[in-house]
Amino acid sequence: MKPAIFLPDELGERFDAVAKAHNMNRSEFFQRAGTLYADALERDDKTARINDAVDFVGAQTAAAAAASARALIDTGAWEW
């Protein structure tokens, strides 16, 4: 695949300089950069879904955990 993209000159020069400093050609630089960015976005999406699920059951789970902990402490089954 050979996509054509527009970059402002300053940005293109910056990317070229960074790629050269790290012994990469332009294609390798954009492949790595795109992969890292896509991975970060996918990770953020997963985190948001997990956070939504935790929020959905959070109050009930927190209350149940607190009650269980209190019962352990009250019965002496767990000492501080």
N, CA, C and O atoms as a Tinker XYZ file with bonds, in Angstrom:
   320  protein
     1  N      0.838000   -1.167000    0.000000    73     2
     2  CA     0.000000    0.000000    0.000000    64     1     3
     3  C      0.892000    1.242000    0.000000    63     2     4     5
     4  O      1.874000    1.311000    0.739000    81     3
     5  N      0.551000    2.191000   -0.810000    73     3     6
     6  CA     1.336000    3.418000   -0.894000    64     5     7
     7  C      0.411000    4.623000   -0.739000    63     6     8     9
     8  O      0.016000    5.242000   -1.727000    81     7
     9  N      0.067000    4.951000    0.516000    73     7    10
    10  CA    -0.814000    6.114000    0.704000    64     9    11
    11  C     -0.044000    7.422000    0.488000    63    10    12    13
    12  O      1.151000    7.518000    0.770000    81    11
    13  N     -0.746000    8.394000   -0.006000    73    11    14
    14  CA    -0.162000    9.729000   -0.148000    64    13    15
    15  C     -0.767000   10.604000    0.943000    63    14    16    17
    16  O     -1.987000   10.674000    1.089000    81    15
    17  N      0.085000   11.262000    1.698000    73    15    18
    18  CA    -0.390000   12.136000    2.767000    64    17    19
    19  C      0.259000   13.503000    2.629000    63    18    20    21
    20  O      1.343000   13.629000    2.059000    81    19
    21  N     -0.403000   14.524000    3.149000    73    19    22
    22  CA     0.151000   15.857000    3.145000    64    21    23
    23  C      0.677000   16.166000    4.533000    63    22    24    25
    24  O     -0.008000   15.939000    5.530000    81    23
    25  N      1.899000   16.687000    4.595000    73    23    26
    26  CA     2.491000   17.157000    5.847000    64    25    27
    27  C      3.019000   18.560000    5.635000    63    26    28    29
    28  O      3.581000   18.852000    4.579000    81    27
    29  N      2.853000   19.428000    6.605000    73    27    30
    30  CA     3.535000   20.714000    6.512000    64    29    31
    31  C      5.045000   20.469000    6.435000    63    30    32    33
    32  O      5.555000   19.504000    7.004000    81    31
    33  N      5.739000   21.334000    5.740000    73    31    34
    34  CA     7.184000   21.159000    5.541000    64    33    35
    35  C      7.928000   20.949000    6.851000    63    34    36    37
    36  O      8.771000   20.058000    6.956000    81    35
    37  N      7.614000   21.779000    7.862000    73    35    38
    38  CA     8.325000   21.691000    9.137000    64    37    39
    39  C      8.146000   20.311000    9.780000    63    38    40    41
    40  O      9.087000   19.742000   10.333000    81    39
    41  N      6.941000   19.796000    9.696000    73    39    42
    42  CA     6.672000   18.488000   10.296000    64    41    43
    43  C      7.377000   17.383000    9.521000    63    42    44    45
    44  O      7.959000   16.479000   10.120000    81    43
    45  N      7.330000   17.450000    8.206000    73    43    46
    46  CA     8.025000   16.470000    7.380000    64    45    47
    47  C      9.526000   16.473000    7.639000    63    46    48    49
    48  O     10.149000   15.415000    7.731000    81    47
    49  N     10.101000   17.658000    7.755000    73    47    50
    50  CA    11.532000   17.771000    8.040000    64    49    51
    51  C     11.861000   17.204000    9.421000    63    50    52    53
    52  O     12.880000   16.540000    9.605000    81    51
    53  N     10.997000   17.473000   10.369000    73    51    54
    54  CA    11.217000   16.932000   11.723000    64    53    55
    55  C     11.187000   15.408000   11.699000    63    54    56    57
    56  O     12.074000   14.756000   12.251000    81    55
    57  N     10.169000   14.845000   11.061000    73    55    58
    58  CA    10.051000   13.389000   11.000000    64    57    59
    59  C     11.236000   12.770000   10.273000    63    58    60    61
    60  O     11.773000   11.750000   10.706000    81    59
    61  N     11.640000   13.382000    9.174000    73    59    62
    62  CA    12.791000   12.866000    8.421000    64    61    63
    63  C     14.061000   12.882000    9.281000    63    62    64    65
    64  O     14.847000   11.935000    9.257000    81    63
    65  N     14.252000   13.970000   10.041000    73    63    66
    66  CA    15.448000   14.089000   10.882000    64    65    67
    67  C     15.445000   13.034000   11.991000    63    66    68    69
    68  O     16.475000   12.422000   12.276000    81    67
    69  N     14.299000   12.829000   12.605000    73    67    70
    70  CA    14.205000   11.819000   13.668000    64    69    71
    71  C     14.434000   10.431000   13.088000    63    70    72    73
    72  O     15.163000    9.629000   13.670000    81    71
    73  N     13.825000   10.145000   11.959000    73    71    74
    74  CA    14.006000    8.840000   11.322000    64    73    75
    75  C     15.487000    8.603000   11.001000    63    74    76    77
    76  O     16.026000    7.534000   11.284000    81    75
    77  N     16.127000    9.594000   10.418000    73    75    78
    78  CA    17.539000    9.463000   10.056000    64    77    79
    79  C     18.403000    9.257000   11.305000    63    78    80    81
    80  O     19.326000    8.442000   11.299000    81    79
    81  N     18.099000   10.000000   12.373000    73    79    82
    82  CA    18.877000    9.880000   13.610000    64    81    83
    83  C     18.764000    8.488000   14.226000    63    82    84    85
    84  O     19.625000    8.069000   15.000000    81    83
    85  N     17.700000    7.784000   13.876000    73    83    86
    86  CA    17.482000    6.440000   14.421000    64    85    87
    87  C     17.647000    5.359000   13.350000    63    86    88    89
    88  O     17.137000    4.247000   13.484000    81    87
    89  N     18.363000    5.709000   12.297000    73    87    90
    90  CA    18.682000    4.762000   11.214000    64    89    91
    91  C     17.450000    4.115000   10.603000    63    90    92    93
    92  O     17.438000    2.917000   10.319000    81    91
    93  N     16.410000    4.922000   10.402000    73    91    94
    94  CA    15.191000    4.437000    9.753000    64    93    95
    95  C     14.957000    5.244000    8.486000    63    94    96    97
    96  O     15.356000    6.404000    8.385000    81    95
    97  N     14.305000    4.609000    7.525000    73    95    98
    98  CA    13.844000    5.399000    6.387000    64    97    99
    99  C     12.458000    5.938000    6.724000    63    98   100   101
   100  O     11.881000    5.582000    7.752000    81    99
   101  N     11.935000    6.779000    5.872000    73    99   102
   102  CA    10.647000    7.420000    6.128000    64   101   103
   103  C      9.523000    6.393000    6.285000    63   102   104   105
   104  O      8.677000    6.528000    7.169000    81   103
   105  N      9.514000    5.381000    5.439000    73   103   106
   106  CA     8.455000    4.370000    5.516000    64   105   107
   107  C      8.470000    3.647000    6.851000    63   106   108   109
   108  O      7.424000    3.452000    7.469000    81   107
   109  N      9.658000    3.249000    7.296000    73   107   110
   110  CA     9.762000    2.551000    8.579000    64   109   111
   111  C      9.310000    3.467000    9.718000    63   110   112   113
   112  O      8.617000    3.031000   10.637000    81   111
   113  N      9.706000    4.733000    9.650000    73   111   114
   114  CA     9.296000    5.684000   10.687000    64   113   115
   115  C      7.774000    5.752000   10.772000    63   114   116   117
   116  O      7.211000    5.639000   11.861000    81   115
   117  N      7.103000    5.937000    9.635000    73   115   118
   118  CA     5.646000    6.055000    9.649000    64   117   119
   119  C      4.967000    4.742000   10.037000    63   118   120   121
   120  O      3.924000    4.758000   10.690000    81   119
   121  N      5.542000    3.616000    9.646000    73   119   122
   122  CA     4.975000    2.324000   10.066000    64   121   123
   123  C      5.032000    2.179000   11.575000    63   122   124   125
   124  O      4.048000    1.793000   12.206000    81   123
   125  N      6.188000    2.488000   12.154000    73   123   126
   126  CA     6.331000    2.377000   13.613000    64   125   127
   127  C      5.442000    3.380000   14.339000    63   126   128   129
   128  O      4.768000    3.038000   15.311000    81   127
   129  N      5.448000    4.619000   13.856000    73   127   130
   130  CA     4.645000    5.659000   14.499000    64   129   131
   131  C      3.155000    5.317000   14.425000    63   130   132   133
   132  O      2.431000    5.450000   15.412000    81   131
   133  N      2.709000    4.881000   13.262000    73   131   134
   134  CA     1.301000    4.522000   13.103000    64   133   135
   135  C      0.903000    3.354000   13.973000    63   134   136   137
   136  O     -0.181000    3.347000   14.557000    81   135
   137  N      1.777000    2.360000   14.065000    73   135   138
   138  CA     1.497000    1.196000   14.912000    64   137   139
   139  C      1.401000    1.594000   16.373000    63   138   140   141
   140  O      0.481000    1.171000   17.074000    81   139
   141  N      2.346000    2.409000   16.840000    73   139   142
   142  CA     2.321000    2.854000   18.242000    64   141   143
   143  C      1.052000    3.650000   18.545000    63   142   144   145
   144  O      0.428000    3.461000   19.589000    81   143
   145  N      0.679000    4.536000   17.632000    73   143   146
   146  CA    -0.513000    5.354000   17.855000    64   145   147
   147  C     -1.784000    4.505000   17.829000    63   146   148   149
   148  O     -2.662000    4.684000   18.673000    81   147
   149  N     -1.888000    3.593000   16.878000    73   147   150
   150  CA    -3.056000    2.717000   16.805000    64   149   151
   151  C     -3.156000    1.845000   18.054000    63   150   152   153
   152  O     -4.249000    1.652000   18.587000    81   151
   153  N     -2.026000    1.318000   18.523000    73   151   154
   154  CA    -2.023000    0.520000   19.754000    64   153   155
   155  C     -2.509000    1.338000   20.943000    63   154   156   157
   156  O     -3.287000    0.847000   21.761000    81   155
   157  N     -2.055000    2.580000   21.040000    73   155   158
   158  CA    -2.466000    3.443000   22.148000    64   157   159
   159  C     -3.958000    3.728000   22.102000    63   158   160   161
   160  O     -4.628000    3.704000   23.135000    81   159
   161  N     -4.483000    3.995000   20.916000    73   159   162
   162  CA    -5.920000    4.256000   20.789000    64   161   163
   163  C     -6.740000    3.018000   21.137000    63   162   164   165
   164  O     -7.764000    3.121000   21.813000    81   163
   165  N     -6.298000    1.858000   20.683000    73   163   166
   166  CA    -7.010000    0.615000   21.010000    64   165   167
   167  C     -6.959000    0.345000   22.507000    63   166   168   169
   168  O     -7.950000   -0.093000   23.091000    81   167
   169  N     -5.820000    0.602000   23.130000    73   167   170
   170  CA    -5.684000    0.420000   24.572000    64   169   171
   171  C     -6.639000    1.348000   25.312000    63   170   172   173
   172  O     -7.277000    0.940000   26.282000    81   171
   173  N     -6.740000    2.598000   24.856000    73   171   174
   174  CA    -7.650000    3.557000   25.472000    64   173   175
   175  C     -9.098000    3.093000   25.346000    63   174   176   177
   176  O     -9.881000    3.229000   26.287000    81   175
   177  N     -9.456000    2.541000   24.178000    73   175   178
   178  CA   -10.815000    2.034000   23.981000    64   177   179
   179  C    -11.117000    0.894000   24.951000    63   178   180   181
   180  O    -12.199000    0.845000   25.536000    81   179
   181  N    -10.160000   -0.023000   25.122000    73   179   182
   182  CA   -10.348000   -1.143000   26.043000    64   181   183
   183  C    -10.464000   -0.648000   27.474000    63   182   184   185
   184  O    -11.299000   -1.129000   28.240000    81   183
   185  N     -9.629000    0.311000   27.829000    73   183   186
   186  CA    -9.669000    0.863000   29.179000    64   185   187
   187  C    -11.018000    1.519000   29.443000    63   186   188   189
   188  O    -11.581000    1.368000   30.527000    81   187
   189  N    -11.534000    2.241000   28.467000    73   187   190
   190  CA   -12.832000    2.896000   28.634000    64   189   191
   191  C    -13.934000    1.861000   28.825000    63   190   192   193
   192  O    -14.819000    2.053000   29.658000    81   191
   193  N    -13.895000    0.775000   28.073000    73   191   194
   194  CA   -14.916000   -0.272000   28.227000    64   193   195
   195  C    -14.817000   -0.943000   29.597000    63   194   196   197
   196  O    -15.832000   -1.233000   30.231000    81   195
   197  N    -13.591000   -1.184000   30.045000    73   195   198
   198  CA   -13.402000   -1.786000   31.371000    64   197   199
   199  C    -13.893000   -0.827000   32.444000    63   198   200   201
   200  O    -14.569000   -1.243000   33.384000    81   199
   201  N    -13.560000    0.453000   32.315000    73   199   202
   202  CA   -14.016000    1.438000   33.292000    64   201   203
   203  C    -15.535000    1.525000   33.329000    63   202   204   205
   204  O    -16.117000    1.651000   34.406000    81   203
   205  N    -16.185000    1.459000   32.173000    73   203   206
   206  CA   -17.651000    1.469000   32.133000    64   205   207
   207  C    -18.226000    0.267000   32.866000    63   206   208   209
   208  O    -19.207000    0.396000   33.598000    81   207
   209  N    -17.627000   -0.892000   32.677000    73   207   210
   210  CA   -18.105000   -2.098000   33.354000    64   209   211
   211  C    -17.907000   -1.995000   34.858000    63   210   212   213
   212  O    -18.787000   -2.369000   35.633000    81   211
   213  N    -16.751000   -1.487000   35.268000    73   211   214
   214  CA   -16.485000   -1.325000   36.696000    64   213   215
   215  C    -17.461000   -0.327000   37.306000    63   214   216   217
   216  O    -17.975000   -0.553000   38.401000    81   215
   217  N    -17.717000    0.766000   36.610000    73   215   218
   218  CA   -18.678000    1.754000   37.099000    64   217   219
   219  C    -20.069000    1.145000   37.234000    63   218   220   221
   220  O    -20.799000    1.455000   38.175000    81   219
   221  N    -20.431000    0.283000   36.295000    73   219   222
   222  CA   -21.763000   -0.337000   36.296000    64   221   223
   223  C    -21.990000   -1.188000   37.538000    63   222   224   225
   224  O    -23.065000   -1.148000   38.137000    81   223
   225  N    -20.978000   -1.955000   37.922000    73   223   226
   226  CA   -21.127000   -2.840000   39.091000    64   225   227
   227  C    -20.395000   -2.320000   40.320000    63   226   228   229
   228  O    -20.454000   -2.928000   41.388000    81   227
   229  N    -19.714000   -1.211000   40.169000    73   227   230
   230  CA   -18.846000   -0.701000   41.218000    64   229   231
   231  C    -19.492000   -0.477000   42.558000    63   230   232   233
   232  O    -18.968000   -0.938000   43.572000    81   231
   233  N    -20.615000    0.216000   42.601000    73   231   234
   234  CA   -21.242000    0.551000   43.875000    64   233   235
   235  C    -21.672000   -0.714000   44.608000    63   234   236   237
   236  O    -21.462000   -0.837000   45.815000    81   235
   237  N    -22.266000   -1.641000   43.891000    73   235   238
   238  CA   -22.708000   -2.892000   44.519000    64   237   239
   239  C    -21.514000   -3.703000   45.003000    63   238   240   241
   240  O    -21.535000   -4.253000   46.104000    81   239
   241  N    -20.483000   -3.773000   44.186000    73   239   242
   242  CA   -19.291000   -4.538000   44.538000    64   241   243
   243  C    -18.576000   -3.911000   45.730000    63   242   244   245
   244  O    -18.129000   -4.620000   46.631000    81   243
   245  N    -18.470000   -2.597000   45.738000    73   243   246
   246  CA   -17.803000   -1.907000   46.843000    64   245   247
   247  C    -18.556000   -2.122000   48.146000    63   246   248   249
   248  O    -17.944000   -2.356000   49.188000    81   247
   249  N    -19.861000   -2.045000   48.092000    73   247   250
   250  CA   -20.672000   -2.252000   49.295000    64   249   251
   251  C    -20.518000   -3.687000   49.801000    63   250   252   253
   252  O    -20.392000   -3.908000   51.006000    81   251
   253  N    -20.529000   -4.649000   48.903000    73   251   254
   254  CA   -20.381000   -6.046000   49.291000    64   253   255
   255  C    -18.988000   -6.302000   49.870000    63   254   256   257
   256  O    -18.853000   -7.026000   50.856000    81   255
   257  N    -17.963000   -5.721000   49.272000    73   255   258
   258  CA   -16.605000   -5.895000   49.779000    64   257   259
   259  C    -16.466000   -5.278000   51.162000    63   258   260   261
   260  O    -15.838000   -5.866000   52.042000    81   259
   261  N    -17.041000   -4.107000   51.362000    73   259   262
   262  CA   -16.976000   -3.451000   52.670000    64   261   263
   263  C    -17.690000   -4.274000   53.724000    63   262   264   265
   264  O    -17.201000   -4.406000   54.846000    81   263
   265  N    -18.838000   -4.828000   53.377000    73   263   266
   266  CA   -19.590000   -5.649000   54.329000    64   265   267
   267  C    -18.810000   -6.913000   54.682000    63   266   268   269
   268  O    -18.773000   -7.315000   55.845000    81   267
   269  N    -18.197000   -7.532000   53.698000    73   267   270
   270  CA   -17.405000   -8.732000   53.957000    64   269   271
   271  C    -16.202000   -8.422000   54.843000    63   270   272   273
   272  O    -15.896000   -9.173000   55.770000    81   271
   273  N    -15.526000   -7.318000   54.555000    73   271   274
   274  CA   -14.375000   -6.934000   55.363000    64   273   275
   275  C    -14.797000   -6.634000   56.786000    63   274   276   277
   276  O    -14.130000   -7.049000   57.734000    81   275
   277  N    -15.906000   -5.911000   56.945000    73   275   278
   278  CA   -16.408000   -5.580000   58.280000    64   277   279
   279  C    -16.743000   -6.857000   59.049000    63   278   280   281
   280  O    -16.452000   -6.950000   60.241000    81   279
   281  N    -17.352000   -7.846000   58.381000    73   279   282
   282  CA   -17.699000   -9.106000   59.035000    64   281   283
   283  C    -16.443000   -9.837000   59.498000    63   282   284   285
   284  O    -16.429000  -10.389000   60.598000    81   283
   285  N    -15.401000   -9.852000   58.695000    73   283   286
   286  CA   -14.152000  -10.499000   59.093000    64   285   287
   287  C    -13.551000   -9.813000   60.323000    63   286   288   289
   288  O    -13.086000  -10.476000   61.250000    81   287
   289  N    -13.568000   -8.500000   60.317000    73   287   290
   290  CA   -13.007000   -7.747000   61.444000    64   289   291
   291  C    -13.858000   -7.963000   62.688000    63   290   292   293
   292  O    -13.327000   -8.211000   63.771000    81   291
   293  N    -15.165000   -7.869000   62.538000    73   291   294
   294  CA   -16.075000   -7.998000   63.707000    64   293   295
   295  C    -15.999000   -9.380000   64.354000    63   294   296   297
   296  O    -16.138000   -9.498000   65.572000    81   295
   297  N    -15.782000  -10.421000   63.557000    73   295   298
   298  CA   -15.724000  -11.772000   64.114000    64   297   299
   299  C    -14.341000  -12.136000   64.628000    63   298   300   301
   300  O    -14.154000  -13.181000   65.250000    81   299
   301  N    -13.367000  -11.261000   64.363000    73   299   302
   302  CA   -12.012000  -11.539000   64.800000    64   301   303
   303  C    -11.262000  -12.465000   63.862000    63   302   304   305
   304  O    -10.144000  -12.887000   64.159000    81   303
   305  N    -11.875000  -12.783000   62.728000    73   303   306
   306  CA   -11.226000  -13.670000   61.759000    64   305   307
   307  C    -10.045000  -12.975000   61.079000    63   306   308   309
   308  O     -9.186000  -13.624000   60.481000    81   307
   309  N    -10.018000  -11.648000   61.183000    73   307   310
   310  CA    -8.938000  -10.893000   60.574000    64   309   311
   311  C     -8.558000   -9.782000   61.534000    63   310   312   313
   312  O     -9.389000   -8.952000   61.900000    81   311
   313  N     -7.317000   -9.771000   61.933000    73   311   314
   314  CA    -6.881000   -8.744000   62.870000    64   313   315
   315  C     -6.041000   -7.721000   62.142000    63   314   316   317
   316  O     -5.304000   -8.057000   61.215000    81   315
   317  N     -6.150000   -6.481000   62.559000    73   315   318
   318  CA    -5.366000   -5.389000   61.976000    64   317   319
   319  C     -4.015000   -5.364000   62.550000    63   318   320
   320  O     -3.204000   -4.514000   62.183000    81   319
